Amino acid sequence: MTEFDLIQRLIPNLPTNSSVIAGAGHDCAVVDIGLAGEFLLLKTDAVVEGVHFTAETEAPRVGHKALGRCLSDFAAMAGTPRHAMVTLGLPPGFDPEWIDGLYAGMRLLAERHGIAIVGGETTCNPERIFISVTVTGVLPKNRMILRAGAKPGDVIFVTGELGGSILGKHLDFEPRLTEARWLAENFSIHSMMDLSDGIAGDLRHILQSSGVGAELLGRAIPVSRAARQKARTALPGKGNLEIEVDTSGQALLAALTDGEDFELLFTVGSADAVPLLDAWKQRFSTLKISCVGKITVKPGLRLQDKFGLRPLNVSGYTHFS
């Protein structure tokens, strides 16, 4: 059973009430508590030693990642985070100075986005460090963006470059909060989420929620330098043309399936595509944006590459698999 199998098993039995606008299965929960013009957003996420970071990882980078994962989900909803709470599970004999560094990393990111860390919980957790962060914030009621709004004919966009995050980006990424709010304020974004498990896996969540399919254009996928470096490392000592082609394919595979890029994945109507590209380049000149495919009526996910249009049978990262 994968994490997504488990989630689907649990969701039908979760209690709910009339205040819940969007619950489990979305990047953040959306709740109406009577705020004038705004919904309340709630998100929790965790990082675990040996899964999301190693014992040798610098504490401030772990703190950045622990809070940043929640903020990336807020970006997926074009929301504004306000408050955070932190639960620490620590083994006996933990290093207090490491914990100081952990909070220093969280504090720097929180201050950059105007977030108050207002408390949490500490507990013993044998063998390894466990950090859970919960964030609350707000979202204008007239700008709610979910995964379920993709429409046939939509253009698929991603920000940044993809793949190879294990070489460092998974600890140092910048949540795309500003960019997401700008998109929501200036364009009709039909669906959006953040790329935490790889586009080959995450795009399927949008397709399933929206009841549509998609085609990705292989040559348009923005492959990162880290993904190319990772591919070269996987094929040591090879330099001929055939191996270079193989290396390119391995880099594309990394861009499609590697997790923890924490970029935005979103869809817009085709009429908005060129205006969005032009406006983006003026507003965010240092952050790349790429049109990588289209939404289709035909279900399933397909890849257009040198071999033609074929089903994309790979997926992204999943826990428990």
N, C-alpha and C positions, 0 to 999 in steps of 0.2 A: 504494500500500500504506500503510495507516494503522499507527499504533503497535500497535494490537490485532491487526491482521493479522500484523505482524512477530512479536509475542509468540507467537501461536498457531503460527506457522511454526517457531519456535525450540524451544518446549517439548518436543515429542516426542523431540528428539535430545539433551536434557540428561541427563548421567549422574546417577544417584541411588544411594542405598544404604538399608539397613534402618533407619537412624536418622531418616530424613526422614518426618515425620508429615504435613506440608503444605508443598509446595514452590512453584515458580513458578506465578503466577496468583492468589496470595493477597496480602493486604495486607502480611503478614510471612511469612517462612519459619518453620516450626515444626519443631524438631529435638529428639529425645530423646537426650541425652548421659549419661543416668544420674543426673541430679540428683534428689534425694529429693522427690517430689511436684510437680516443676516441669519444664516444657519450656523449652528455650532458644529465644528469638525473635531473628531476624536481619532487618535492613532496610537498604537503601541507596537513596539518592535524590540528585538533582542539581539545581542551579539554574545557569542560563546567562545571561550578560549578553545583552540583546537579546531574550530569550525570557521569562524569569521576573522580570527587573528591568532597569532602564535604567542608563546610565552616570551619570545624575544622582541615582539612588536613594541615600539615606543608608546608609552602610555598616552601622551597627548593625541596621537593618531587614532588610538582606539576610542578615546573620548569623542573625537571629531566624527568618527564613523558611527558610533552608537547613537548620537543625536542626529547626525546627518541622514541616516536611513529614514527616520520619521519625517524629517523635513522634505526629503525627496518625494515621499508620498503626499505631503501637503502640496508640493509643486504639481503633482499629477492631477490634483483637484483644483489648481489655481487658487488655493486658499492662503490665508495668512496665519501662521502660528503665533501663539501668544504666551503660553505657559507650558512648562515641562516638569515631570516628576521622574525620579531615577530610582530604580531598585537594584541594589548590589547583592549578588550572591558570592561570597568570598570564602576561600579555603582557609583552614587554620594556618597561622604563620604568614599571612599576607603582608606585603610590604606597604606601609602607610605612605611612603614617598611615591610609590607607583600610583596609588589612589589619588594623591595630590595632582600628579601629572594627568591622570585620566580626567579629573574635573577641570583642569586648566584647558585641555583640548575642547571639552564641552562648552566651557565659558566663552572662549574666543568665538566659536561659531554662534552661540546664543546671542552674544552681544552684537554681532554683525547683523543679526536679523531681528533685534529688538525683543528677544524672548527671555522671560524670567524663569529660572529654575526654582521651584517653590517647595521642594521637599522630595519625599520618597520613602524608601525602606531599605534596611540592611538585614542580611540573614547569612547564616553559614551555608556554604555549598561545597561539599567535599571534592577535592581533587582539582577543580578548575574554577576560573572566574566566569561569572555570568552577569550580564548587565542588561536590564530591561528599561526602556525609556518610553514614557507615555507623554504625548503632546496634545494640547487642545488649542483651538483657534477658531477663526471665523471665515465665512464665505458669503459674498453677496448672493441673495436669493435668486437674482436674475442672471447669475453667471455660473450656475452649477454645470460642471462637465463630468460625465461618467464614462465608463468604458462602453456603454450600450448604445451610443448614438451614431456609430459608423454607418454610412449609406453607400450603396453601389454607385460607383463613379467617383467617390472621394479619392483624393490624393493622400498618400501616406508620407509623413515627414518624420525625421529624427534629428535631434540636435547633436552636436559634437561628433566624436569618432568612437567606434565600437571595437571591443575585443581587447584581450590582453590585460585586463584590469588587475590580474594577480601580480603583475610586475610593479604595482604601486598605486594605481588610480583608486582601487577599492578602499584605500585608506585616506585618500586626499581629495576625493571628488567634491565638487561644489553643487549643492542642491539648486535646481533651476527655478527657484521661487520667483525671482524678478521676471524672468523670461516668460514663465507660465502665466503670471498675472497680466503681463503686457499682451500676450496672445488672447487671453479671455476678454480683455478690455477693447481690443481693436479688431477682432475677427470672430466669425461664428465657427468655433471649434466644435466639431461633431462628437469626437471621442478623444480621450487622452489617458495615458498612464506613464509611469516611469519604468525605465528598463533596468530591472533588478536581476532578472533571470535569463537575459538574452532575448533578442528580438524574435528568434524562431519560436521561443516559448511564450513570451509576453504578448506578441501580436495575436496569438491564438486566443488569449483571454478576451481581447476586443472582438474577435470574430465570433466566438461563442456567445458572448453577451449580446451582440448586435444581430446575430442570425445571418451573417454574410460570409464571403470568402475573400481571398486576397492573392495578388501576384506581386512578388518582389523582383526587382531588377538587380541581378548580381553585381553588375559593374557600377551601380549607383550606391551600393552599400559603403558607407564611409569607414574603411578599415584603418584602424589606428596603427601608428608606428610600433606600439607595444605588441599588437597582434602579429605584425610582420616579424618582429624580433622573436616572438614566441615560436612562430612557424619555422624560422631559420634554426633555432635551437633544437627543435624537434627533428631536424634533418641535418645533422652535423656532417661537415666535410663534403658536401655535395655542391657542385657549382655549374653543371651543364644546364642547357636550356630545358630539358625534360624535368629536371629537378626544380628549376626555377618555377615552372608551371605548377608543379606539385606544391611548392612552397606557397605560391599565390593562392592555391585552393585551400591549403591549411589555414592561411591567414583569414580568408573569407569565412571558413568554418568557425574560426574563433570569434569573428565579428558577429556571426549569427547566433552562436550558442554560449559564449562566455557570459557569466553573470556579473553583476555589480558594476555596470557602466553608469547607472543612475542618470542617464540622459532622458529627455522627453520623447515619447512616441505619441503622435497625434494624427488625426485625419481632418481634412477640410474639404469643402466642395471644390470642384475643379476650377470654377470661376474665381476663387480666392487665391489659388496657388501662386500665380505670378505676382499679384499685388503683395501677398505675404512675403514672398522671397525678396522683393525689392525693399519693402519696409524693414524687414529683418536686417538686411545688410547695412542699412543706415543706422538702425538702433543698436545692433549688437555686432559690430564689425569684427570683433576678435573671436566670436563663437560661430563655428560652422553650422549650417543647416543643410539638410539633404532631402530631396524628394526621392524616395526609394521604391515606390510602387503604387498600386491602386487597389481599391476595394471593389470586389466583384459580386454579382448575384450568385454565381456558382460557388458552392461551399468548398472549404478546404484551403490550404495554404500551398502555393506553388512558387517555384523559382525559375526565372528566365535567365539562362546563362548560355555559354557556348554550346551546350548540349541540347538547347531548346527549352521549351516550357515543360516542366516536370514537377511532380509532387515533391514538396520539401519534407523529407521524412525525418530530419533531425529536430531536436527540441533543445530547450535551454536547461538550466540547472534546476533540479528539484531535490529537496531533502528526502531522505529515507530511501531513495532509489539506488 
